Amino acid sequence: MPPTGQLEFDFDASGSPDGLTAWRAQRRAAVEALAARLGLPLGRRVEVRLADGVILEGELRLHGNALFPDRADTADLELAVGRVNFRHSEIEACVCRD
């Protein structure tokens, strides 16, 4: 049996964005879709009041790296402001500060 050659990927293919750029654009769109569905300003500076009375200020973001953020279950969705993580269901109020 003759040896087969190694296949090559054409990373310099012109006319199409590279895979990482395309993935980042898709992820950004998915996070924007999730933010719209939740009615929360993800990626913006906010003041969040949690149900236990804690008030947090900073950028509101997803905690962790969900592969498909636009399909995330909102009941278990974890968010973060600074180094504090909390569930979506714990939010009592959220106000943009920028």
SVG drawing of the C-alpha trace seen along z (x, -y; Angstrom):
<svg xmlns="http://www.w3.org/2000/svg" viewBox="-36 -57 40 59">
<polyline fill="none" stroke="black" stroke-width="0.4" points="0.0,0.0 1.6,-3.3 1.9,-6.0 -0.6,-8.8 0.5,-12.4 -0.4,-14.8 -3.3,-17.0 -2.8,-20.8 -5.0,-23.6 -4.9,-26.8 -4.8,-29.3 -3.9,-32.1 -7.0,-31.6 -8.0,-34.9 -11.5,-36.2 -12.7,-34.6 -12.1,-35.7 -9.9,-33.4 -11.6,-30.9 -10.8,-32.7 -12.1,-36.0 -15.3,-34.4 -15.7,-32.5 -15.3,-35.7 -17.9,-37.5 -20.4,-34.6 -19.8,-34.6 -20.2,-38.3 -23.5,-38.0 -24.6,-35.2 -23.8,-37.2 -25.8,-40.2 -28.8,-37.9 -28.6,-36.6 -28.4,-40.1 -31.5,-41.1 -33.4,-38.0 -32.5,-38.7 -33.0,-42.5 -29.5,-43.0 -26.7,-45.2 -23.9,-42.6 -20.5,-44.2 -21.5,-47.6 -20.8,-49.3 -23.6,-48.7 -24.8,-48.9 -26.4,-45.6 -28.5,-45.0 -28.8,-41.4 -31.7,-39.9 -29.6,-39.7 -28.9,-43.4 -25.4,-43.4 -24.7,-46.2 -22.0,-45.6 -20.6,-48.1 -18.6,-47.3 -18.8,-45.6 -21.6,-43.0 -20.4,-39.9 -21.1,-36.2 -19.2,-34.0 -17.3,-31.2 -17.1,-30.4 -20.4,-28.9 -20.0,-27.4 -23.5,-28.6 -24.4,-31.6 -27.5,-32.4 -28.9,-28.9 -28.1,-29.2 -30.7,-28.2 -31.5,-31.5 -32.3,-29.6 -28.7,-28.5 -27.0,-31.3 -24.1,-32.8 -23.1,-36.4 -20.2,-38.4 -19.4,-41.9 -15.7,-42.2 -14.7,-39.1 -18.2,-38.4 -20.3,-35.7 -24.0,-35.3 -27.0,-33.7 -29.4,-35.6 -32.2,-34.8 -30.5,-36.7 -30.7,-40.1 -33.1,-42.4 -32.2,-45.5 -29.7,-46.5 -28.9,-50.0 -26.5,-51.1 -23.8,-53.6 -22.2,-54.5"/>
</svg>
